[in-house]
Amino acid sequence: MTNKTTLLLVDDHDIVREGLEALLALETDIQIVGTAATGAEALVAYQTLKPNVVLLDLRMPGMDGLDVLGALLKMDSKARVLMLSSHDGDEAIHRALGAGAAGYLLKKTRRAELAQAIRTAKDGPVKPTGEIAERIEQRSPFSALTARETEILAEVARGSKNREIAINLGISENTVKNHINTILLKLNAADRTEAVTIGLQRGIIDLGR
């Protein structure tokens, strides 16, 4: 049927893909034309299938969701990509939407809301709602960390001392101290522990999948 929204599912977990397929099979106006378990598979599938919408997992090994999103938009500037993730940190949401995603959904999203987002994404952006909207609103008081600051915050979260961080990153201990002071100011954190807590909550750092 020409009025169906064609969809490509991309997730590295078989059980998640199969679950999404089963749920979305109940939507008669959405047709899953293909699935992919890796970023490389997703790019090949997109070229072959030309789906209206790509439902893309954010966290995947190797080529992650943001890498795939960028590659898809480079391949086709009109590609419509919905990011799907279990992570609700505002940094991940901000990066995905800033990189050109049509929307950002959590994996706990109900079927009706997911289906409607897919239909909407076919023609335009999906308006953030619920927790996603709250996270975006909460982001405004914070300043973004640079790549180096993020790297140092991750080292702090692993329990590394300033000297260890300096050695690991090949910079001076004084530079590490300056970066940490800036991190505390940007995150409005009282100390290193609070900075790490904020970093994990917001998805700025991720110490595991």
Buried (B, 14 or more C-beta within 10 A) or exposed (E): EEEBBBBBBBBBEEEBBEEBEEEBEEBEEBBBBBBBBBBEBBBEBBEEBEBBBBBBBBBBEEBBBBBBBBBBBEEEEEBBBBBBBEBBBBBBBBBBBEBBBBBBBBBEBEEEBBBBBBBBBBEEEBEBEEEBEEBBEEBEEBEEBEEBBBBBBBBBBEEBEBEBBBEBBEBEBEBBEEBBEBBBEBBEBEEBEEBBBBBBBBBBBBEEE
